[in-house]
Amino acid sequence: VSNLLPSDLFPQAWETFKRRPWLVIGISLIYGISGVFVPPPVLGLLLLLLAGPIRGGYDMAMLRLVRGDDSVSFDDVFAGFSKFRRLFFTWCLYALAVLGGTLLFIVPGIILGLALWPAFLLVMEDELSPVEAIEGAWVLTRGHKLELFVLSLATFVGLFVGALIFGIGVLVTFPITQLAWVRAYHEMRLSPEAP
């Protein structure tokens, strides 16, 4: 059975962060800018096109760090572009599922967001199609939704505390929370019942 307790994931994430803090902060800034920056419409469309590949590359770089691979470099954030089409359509399916679930009653959107977030890693790691990645993410997170919800609450608290430290603390808390999520993925993949 996977260990997805925040009390275990966050210390492990901190240890990973300490090995390469500047790299982790740098690639998190690249990822954050692609997902948070709200630009004029033309740039917004461009960022929408790039969101899936950057997410895939970022998640895979973080997974490699979690697994002890210190050869990760800034360029690895862009590794998802080698799977552009699959990651773009995975992003579209993920966004539609979460948006559709949120429009229904909010709670289904939260459940779908928690259930489907590993899809990008499944595309990167297992060469899955977008539909296979969404299905695989659903299967991988089966039985872990409550644990992932608790992890999301711990993530919120961590980011809130980071924001309280003049906002600059988010430069540390954001990458650590992301490493904790990727560690959770790693733990779920190690589970005997994982697909």
Residue pairs with C-beta under 8 A, 6 or more apart in sequence:
1 191
2 144
2 147
2 184
2 187
2 188
2 190
2 191
3 9
3 187
4 144
4 147
4 148
4 150
4 151
4 184
4 187
4 188
5 147
5 150
6 150
6 151
6 154
6 180
9 151
9 180
9 181
9 183
9 184
9 187
10 154
10 158
10 176
10 177
10 180
12 66
12 179
12 180
12 183
13 66
13 176
13 177
13 178
13 179
13 180
13 183
14 176
16 24
16 65
16 66
16 179
16 183
17 24
17 172
17 175
17 176
17 179
19 65
19 70
20 65
20 70
20 72
21 172
23 65
23 72
23 73
23 74
24 62
24 65
24 175
24 179
25 171
25 172
25 175
26 74
27 58
27 61
27 62
27 72
27 74
27 76
27 77
27 175
28 58
28 171
28 174
28 175
28 178
29 171
30 54
30 58
30 74
30 77
31 54
31 55
31 58
31 77
31 178
32 174
34 47
34 50
34 51
34 54
34 55
35 47
35 51
35 54
35 55
37 47
38 44
39 47
49 88
51 91
52 80
52 84
52 87
52 88
52 89
52 90
52 91
52 92
52 120
53 78
53 80
53 81
53 83
53 84
53 87
53 88
54 77
54 78
54 80
55 80
55 87
55 91
55 120
56 79
56 80
56 83
56 87
56 90
56 120
56 121
56 123
56 124
57 76
57 77
57 78
57 79
57 80
57 81
57 124
58 77
58 80
58 178
59 120
59 121
59 124
59 182
59 185
60 76
60 79
60 80
60 121
60 124
60 125
61 72
61 76
61 77
61 79
62 178
62 179
62 182
63 121
63 124
63 125
63 182
63 185
63 186
64 71
64 72
64 76
65 72
65 179
66 179
66 182
66 183
66 186
67 186
79 124
80 87
80 120
80 124
83 123
83 124
83 127
86 123
86 128
86 129
86 130
86 133
87 120
87 123
87 124
89 130
90 119
90 120
90 123
90 130
90 133
90 134
91 120
92 130
93 119
93 130
93 131
93 134
94 116
94 117
94 119
94 120
94 134
97 112
97 116
97 134
98 109
98 112
98 113
98 116
99 109
100 108
100 109
100 112
101 107
101 108
101 109
101 110
101 111
101 112
101 113
102 108
102 109
102 110
103 109
110 149
111 145
114 141
114 145
114 148
114 149
114 152
115 137
115 138
115 141
115 145
115 148
116 134
116 137
116 138
116 141
117 137
117 141
117 181
118 136
118 137
118 140
118 141
118 185
118 188
119 130
119 133
119 134
119 136
119 137
120 133
121 182
121 185
122 128
122 132
122 133
122 136
122 137
122 140
123 130
123 133
126 133
126 136
128 136
136 195
139 195
140 185
140 188
140 189
140 194
140 195
141 148
141 188
143 193
144 188
147 184
148 184
151 180
151 181
151 184
154 177
154 180
155 177
155 180
155 181
158 173
158 176
158 177
159 170
159 173
159 174
159 177
161 169
161 173
162 169
162 170
162 171
162 172
162 173
162 174
163 169
163 170
188 194
